[in-house]
């Protein structure tokens, strides 16, 4: 009986470990910051034509993600879908999440917070190693 309070506290703490309050809310892709950062990191873009730059930039700025109690709802250009996620690691300026979305199954996503947690950078995955997309918190 004396261990009962311990197990109750352990259950509460374990449940809380699957989320991070910094994520809660709605975030929107920042096209300008994303494209500027990619161009800065990859000098090959200095030789791109204006049409290539416009086409590349047009891939960003449409996605909105809302995190709420372990569920992430992604509103992309032509579709909306929700997935469960959990925080698997965290630090003072980052969280690592794992989603049950088929695209990210068995992959950890690292979100690096910036600007006082009002924005984050996340790896773009299929676009290549080291490329990140910027998301900014949508103010209520």
Rosetta blueprint (number, residue, H / E / L):
1 X L
2 X L
3 X L
4 X H
5 X H
6 X H
7 X H
8 X H
9 X H
10 X H
11 X H
12 X H
13 X H
14 X H
15 X H
16 X H
17 X L
18 X L
19 X L
20 X L
21 X L
22 X L
23 X L
24 X L
25 X E
26 X E
27 X E
28 X E
29 X E
30 X L
31 X H
32 X H
33 X H
34 X H
35 X H
36 X H
37 X H
38 X H
39 X H
40 X H
41 X H
42 X L
43 X H
44 X H
45 X H
46 X H
47 X H
48 X L
49 X L
50 X H
51 X H
52 X H
53 X H
54 X H
55 X H
56 X H
57 X H
58 X L
59 X L
60 X L
61 X L
62 X L
63 X L
64 X E
65 X E
66 X E
67 X E
68 X E
69 X L
70 X L
71 X E
72 X E
73 X E
74 X E
75 X E
76 X L
77 X L
78 X L
79 X L
80 X E
81 X E
82 X E
83 X E
84 X E
85 X E
86 X E
87 X E
88 X E
89 X E
90 X E
91 X E
92 X L
93 X L
94 X E
95 X E
96 X E
97 X E
98 X E
99 X E
100 X L
101 X L
102 X H
103 X H
104 X H
105 X L
106 X L
107 X L
108 X E
109 X E
110 X E
111 X E
112 X E
113 X E
114 X E
115 X L
116 X L
117 X L
118 X L
119 X E
120 X E
121 X E
122 X E
123 X E
124 X L
125 X H
126 X H
127 X H
128 X L
129 X L
130 X L
131 X L
132 X E
133 X E
134 X E
135 X E
136 X E
137 X E
138 X L
139 X L
140 X L
